């Protein structure tokens, strides 16, 4: 059987694609979260311990490369790293569930205090130490991605999603003040993860396309994100769930190196809108294809994304915890096989 010679390390392949450069094959990554119960069982590192124990977090995260063959490792499984460090109560769940906030204690932006101990709080310290471990073990070969939640997402956690969205309608200046205050925490987190050894940062800001319009993104977040992309000082990837087709021109204008996008956005249209100004990552469907589909279903979606011009293929968001490993592996296998077919001049579908 003909094997495709890969002349790039996973790290070089991913970073080159992130900046729109040449690659030996399409890289595979999920900058949000790539963990399943089966991977927990293989490593003996289970939720909730893996959220607050750096060694277990790093061990579990490394399976994305060691078991699944992805080009990246991203150890931040929870969406509550920063909000927990800001004092929001969190139920860290169990091996079958994700952490959730148990209350939303803030009603006014002036109540928010970023403690001097922010980076030493357990949720933050664990992430920073896990990145250091992964950097020492894999940093020369595999790209290490950190993950930070931006001020829009933090406002959901501290204020409550419905409460914050109502403020954007009834009191937009107050909503902007929330973003201004919370941005400091997001930037502290991102910069600390880079210092710890992350090669790039996933910036999650859930101005979700199913909840808000592209005009909301433009009016509330675009300038914030323009500041972020200038300030962070490392490659930065934006993630927003939902149908964000109309957001893409504004996301390009915000200056992100890449956009990790949802399956609700057509990959070909996303590429037309992003052009060569921003790389794309995604956008294999989670609930229908990866969780409930077959490896052949995954292959078809992966090929569609690659042929649409998506620079880095992978799941659309954090994968369901019971996703079959054979379906995740189908993404990596398809990316590798695609290059062989192209070299032979054969069919890819």
C-alpha positions as CSV (number, residue, x, y, z in Angstrom):
1,X,0.0,0.0,0.0
2,X,1.4,3.4,-1.0
3,X,2.1,5.6,2.0
4,X,2.2,9.4,1.7
5,X,5.5,10.8,2.9
6,X,4.9,13.5,5.5
7,X,7.8,15.8,5.6
8,X,6.4,18.3,8.1
9,X,6.0,17.8,11.9
10,X,2.4,18.2,13.1
11,X,3.4,21.5,14.7
12,X,4.9,22.9,11.5
13,X,2.0,21.6,9.5
14,X,-0.6,23.2,11.7
15,X,1.1,26.5,12.1
16,X,1.8,26.8,8.4
17,X,-1.8,26.1,7.6
18,X,-2.9,28.6,10.3
19,X,-1.1,31.3,8.4
20,X,-2.2,30.1,5.0
21,X,1.1,28.6,4.0
22,X,2.1,25.4,2.2
23,X,1.6,22.0,3.9
24,X,2.4,18.4,3.1
25,X,-1.2,17.5,3.8
26,X,-4.3,19.1,5.4
27,X,-3.7,19.2,9.1
28,X,-6.3,18.0,11.6
29,X,-7.2,19.8,14.8
30,X,-10.0,20.6,17.2
31,X,-9.1,23.8,19.1
32,X,-12.1,23.6,21.4
33,X,-12.1,20.1,23.1
34,X,-11.3,16.6,22.0
35,X,-12.2,14.2,24.7
36,X,-14.4,11.2,25.2
37,X,-15.3,8.8,28.0
38,X,-13.4,6.1,26.1
39,X,-10.3,8.2,26.1
40,X,-10.7,8.8,29.8
41,X,-10.9,5.1,30.3
42,X,-7.7,4.5,28.3
43,X,-5.7,7.0,30.3
44,X,-7.3,6.7,33.7
45,X,-7.8,10.4,33.7
46,X,-11.5,11.2,34.3
47,X,-13.7,14.2,34.6
48,X,-14.0,16.0,36.9
49,X,-10.4,15.4,38.1
50,X,-9.0,16.3,34.7
51,X,-10.4,19.8,35.1
52,X,-8.4,20.5,38.2
53,X,-5.4,18.2,38.2
54,X,-2.7,19.3,35.7
55,X,-1.1,15.9,35.2
56,X,-4.4,14.2,34.5
57,X,-5.4,17.1,32.2
58,X,-2.2,16.8,30.2
59,X,-2.4,13.0,30.1
60,X,-6.0,13.1,28.8
61,X,-5.3,15.9,26.3
62,X,-2.3,14.2,24.8
63,X,-4.6,11.4,23.4
64,X,-5.6,13.8,20.6
65,X,-2.1,13.2,19.2
66,X,-1.2,9.8,20.7
67,X,-4.5,8.0,19.9
68,X,-6.3,10.1,17.3
69,X,-3.3,11.4,15.3
70,X,-4.4,15.0,15.4
71,X,-1.7,17.7,14.8
72,X,-2.5,19.6,18.0
73,X,-3.1,19.1,21.7
74,X,-5.5,21.4,23.5
75,X,-5.9,20.7,27.3
76,X,-8.6,23.1,28.3
77,X,-11.8,20.9,28.5
78,X,-14.0,23.3,30.5
79,X,-15.6,26.5,29.4
80,X,-15.3,27.8,33.0
81,X,-11.6,28.3,33.6
82,X,-11.8,32.1,33.8
83,X,-15.2,32.4,35.4
84,X,-14.3,30.0,38.2
85,X,-11.2,32.0,38.8
86,X,-13.4,35.1,39.1
87,X,-15.5,33.4,41.8
88,X,-18.4,32.0,39.9
89,X,-19.7,28.8,41.5
90,X,-19.1,25.8,39.2
91,X,-20.4,22.2,39.3
92,X,-17.5,20.4,37.7
93,X,-19.8,17.4,36.8
94,X,-18.7,13.8,36.3
95,X,-17.2,11.7,33.5
96,X,-20.5,11.9,31.5
97,X,-21.1,15.6,31.8
98,X,-19.5,19.0,31.3
99,X,-19.1,21.6,34.1
100,X,-21.8,24.2,34.5
101,X,-22.2,27.4,36.5
102,X,-24.6,27.0,39.4
103,X,-25.4,30.7,39.7
104,X,-24.8,34.0,38.0
105,X,-23.9,36.3,40.8
106,X,-23.3,39.6,39.0
107,X,-25.9,42.3,38.3
108,X,-23.7,45.3,37.7
109,X,-20.3,45.5,35.9
110,X,-18.8,47.5,38.8
111,X,-19.3,44.4,41.0
112,X,-16.7,42.5,39.0
113,X,-13.3,42.3,40.7
114,X,-10.3,40.5,39.1
115,X,-8.4,39.2,42.1
116,X,-4.6,39.5,42.3
117,X,-4.7,35.7,42.7
118,X,-6.5,35.2,39.4
119,X,-3.8,33.2,37.7
120,X,-3.2,31.2,40.9
121,X,-6.8,30.1,41.3
122,X,-7.2,26.3,40.9
123,X,-8.9,26.4,37.5
124,X,-6.3,28.7,36.0
125,X,-3.3,27.2,37.7
126,X,-4.3,23.7,36.5
127,X,-4.4,24.9,32.8
128,X,-1.1,26.7,33.0
129,X,0.7,23.8,34.6
130,X,-0.9,21.4,32.1
131,X,0.4,23.5,29.2
132,X,3.9,23.5,30.7
133,X,3.8,19.7,31.0
134,X,2.6,19.3,27.4
135,X,5.2,21.8,26.2
136,X,8.0,19.9,27.8
137,X,6.8,16.5,26.4
138,X,5.5,17.5,22.9
139,X,6.4,21.1,22.2
140,X,9.1,20.4,19.6
141,X,6.8,18.2,17.5
142,X,3.1,18.9,18.2
143,X,1.3,22.3,18.3
144,X,0.0,23.1,21.8
145,X,-3.2,25.2,21.8
146,X,-4.5,27.2,24.8
147,X,-8.1,28.2,25.2
148,X,-9.5,31.5,26.6
149,X,-13.1,32.6,26.9
150,X,-13.6,36.2,25.9
151,X,-15.7,38.8,27.6
152,X,-19.0,38.0,25.8
153,X,-18.8,34.4,27.0
154,X,-17.7,35.5,30.5
155,X,-20.7,37.8,30.7
156,X,-22.9,34.8,30.0
157,X,-21.3,33.0,32.9
158,X,-21.2,35.9,35.4
159,X,-24.5,37.7,34.5
160,X,-26.5,34.9,32.8
161,X,-27.1,34.5,29.1
162,X,-30.6,35.9,29.0
163,X,-29.8,38.7,31.5
164,X,-26.8,39.8,29.5
165,X,-28.5,39.7,26.1
166,X,-31.4,41.8,27.6
167,X,-28.8,44.4,28.6
168,X,-27.5,44.6,25.0
169,X,-31.1,45.6,24.0
170,X,-32.2,47.7,27.0
171,X,-28.9,49.1,28.2
172,X,-26.2,48.7,25.6
173,X,-23.7,51.0,27.4
174,X,-24.0,48.7,30.4
175,X,-23.4,45.7,28.2
176,X,-20.3,47.3,26.7
177,X,-19.0,48.1,30.2
178,X,-19.3,44.4,31.1
179,X,-17.2,43.6,28.0
180,X,-14.7,46.2,28.9
181,X,-14.2,45.0,32.5
182,X,-14.2,41.3,31.6
183,X,-11.7,41.7,28.8
184,X,-8.9,42.2,31.3
185,X,-9.5,38.7,32.7
186,X,-9.6,37.1,29.2
187,X,-6.3,38.8,28.2
188,X,-4.6,37.8,31.5
189,X,-5.6,34.2,30.8
190,X,-4.5,34.2,27.1
191,X,-1.1,35.8,27.8
192,X,-0.4,33.5,30.7
193,X,-1.1,30.4,28.5
194,X,1.2,31.7,25.9
195,X,3.9,32.3,28.5
196,X,3.3,28.7,29.7
197,X,4.0,27.4,26.3
198,X,0.9,27.5,24.1
199,X,1.7,28.0,20.4
200,X,-1.7,29.5,19.6
201,X,-4.8,30.6,21.5
202,X,-8.4,29.6,20.8
203,X,-10.6,32.6,21.7
204,X,-14.2,31.5,22.5
205,X,-16.7,34.3,22.5
206,X,-20.2,33.0,22.2
207,X,-22.0,35.7,20.3
208,X,-23.7,32.6,18.9
209,X,-25.2,32.9,15.4
210,X,-28.4,31.4,16.7
211,X,-28.8,34.0,19.4
212,X,-27.5,37.3,18.0
213,X,-27.1,38.9,14.6
214,X,-24.0,39.7,12.6
215,X,-24.8,43.4,13.2
216,X,-24.6,42.7,17.0
217,X,-21.1,41.2,16.5
218,X,-20.1,44.2,14.5
219,X,-21.5,46.7,17.0
220,X,-20.5,45.1,20.2
221,X,-17.5,42.8,19.6
222,X,-15.6,43.6,16.5
223,X,-13.7,46.5,18.0
224,X,-13.0,44.5,21.1
225,X,-11.6,41.7,19.0
226,X,-9.5,44.1,16.9
227,X,-7.9,45.1,20.2
228,X,-7.5,41.4,21.2
229,X,-5.8,40.4,18.0
230,X,-3.3,43.2,18.3
231,X,-2.7,42.6,22.0
232,X,-2.4,38.9,22.5
233,X,0.9,38.5,20.7
234,X,0.5,35.0,19.3
235,X,-1.6,33.2,16.7
236,X,-5.2,33.5,17.7
237,X,-8.3,31.5,16.5
238,X,-11.8,32.7,17.1
239,X,-14.6,30.2,17.8
240,X,-18.3,31.1,17.6
241,X,-21.0,28.4,17.4
242,X,-24.1,28.6,15.2
243,X,-24.7,29.9,11.7
244,X,-22.1,32.7,11.5
245,X,-22.1,33.0,7.7
246,X,-22.9,36.7,7.8
247,X,-20.3,37.3,10.6
248,X,-17.3,36.1,8.6
249,X,-16.5,39.5,6.8
250,X,-16.5,41.2,10.2
251,X,-14.3,38.4,11.8
252,X,-11.9,38.9,8.9
253,X,-11.9,42.6,9.7
254,X,-11.2,41.8,13.4
255,X,-7.9,40.3,12.4
256,X,-8.0,36.8,13.6
257,X,-5.6,34.3,12.1
258,X,-8.3,31.6,11.8
259,X,-12.0,31.0,12.5
260,X,-13.2,27.7,13.9
261,X,-16.6,27.4,12.5
262,X,-19.9,25.4,12.8
263,X,-21.3,22.9,10.4
264,X,-24.3,25.3,10.0
265,X,-22.0,27.3,7.8
266,X,-21.4,25.9,4.3
267,X,-17.6,25.3,4.0
268,X,-17.5,26.6,0.4
269,X,-19.3,29.8,1.2
270,X,-17.1,30.3,4.3
271,X,-14.1,30.0,2.1
272,X,-15.5,32.5,-0.4
273,X,-16.1,35.0,2.4
274,X,-12.8,34.5,4.2
275,X,-10.7,34.3,1.0
276,X,-7.0,34.3,1.7
277,X,-7.2,36.8,4.6
278,X,-8.1,34.2,7.3
279,X,-7.7,30.5,7.6
280,X,-10.7,28.2,8.4
281,X,-10.9,25.3,10.9
282,X,-13.7,22.8,11.0
283,X,-16.5,22.1,10.4
284,X,-17.4,18.4,10.7
285,X,-20.9,18.0,12.3
286,X,-20.9,16.7,15.8
287,X,-24.4,15.4,16.7
288,X,-25.4,13.8,13.4
289,X,-22.1,12.8,11.8
290,X,-19.4,12.3,14.5
291,X,-21.7,11.0,17.2
292,X,-24.4,9.2,15.3
293,X,-22.9,8.6,11.9
294,X,-20.5,6.2,10.4
295,X,-16.8,6.6,9.4
296,X,-18.0,6.9,5.8
297,X,-20.3,9.8,6.7
298,X,-17.3,11.5,8.4
299,X,-15.1,10.9,5.4
300,X,-17.7,12.6,3.1
301,X,-17.9,15.7,5.2
302,X,-14.1,15.8,5.7
303,X,-13.6,15.6,1.9
304,X,-16.1,18.3,1.3
305,X,-14.3,20.6,3.8
306,X,-10.9,19.9,2.3
307,X,-12.0,20.4,-1.3
308,X,-13.8,23.6,-0.3
309,X,-10.4,25.0,0.8
310,X,-10.7,24.7,4.6
311,X,-7.1,24.9,5.7
312,X,-7.5,22.7,8.9
313,X,-10.2,20.1,9.2
314,X,-11.7,18.8,12.4
315,X,-14.9,18.8,14.5
316,X,-17.1,21.9,14.5
317,X,-16.9,22.3,18.3
318,X,-16.2,20.3,21.5
319,X,-17.2,16.7,20.6
320,X,-19.8,14.8,22.5
321,X,-18.3,12.7,25.3
322,X,-19.7,9.4,23.8
323,X,-18.4,10.0,20.2
324,X,-17.1,6.7,18.8
325,X,-13.3,6.9,18.3
326,X,-13.5,5.3,14.9
327,X,-15.5,8.3,13.7
328,X,-12.9,10.7,15.0
329,X,-10.1,8.7,13.5
330,X,-11.8,8.9,10.1
331,X,-11.0,12.6,10.0
332,X,-7.3,12.0,10.3
333,X,-7.3,9.0,7.9
334,X,-9.3,11.0,5.3
335,X,-6.9,13.9,5.4
336,X,-3.9,11.5,4.9
337,X,-5.6,9.5,2.1
338,X,-6.7,12.7,0.3
339,X,-3.1,13.6,-0.5
340,X,-2.3,10.1,-1.8
341,X,-5.3,10.2,-4.2
342,X,-4.4,13.7,-5.4
343,X,-0.8,12.6,-6.1
344,X,-2.1,9.5,-8.0
345,X,-4.6,11.6,-9.9
346,X,-7.4,9.4,-8.6
347,X,-10.9,10.0,-7.3
348,X,-11.2,11.3,-3.7
349,X,-14.9,10.4,-3.3
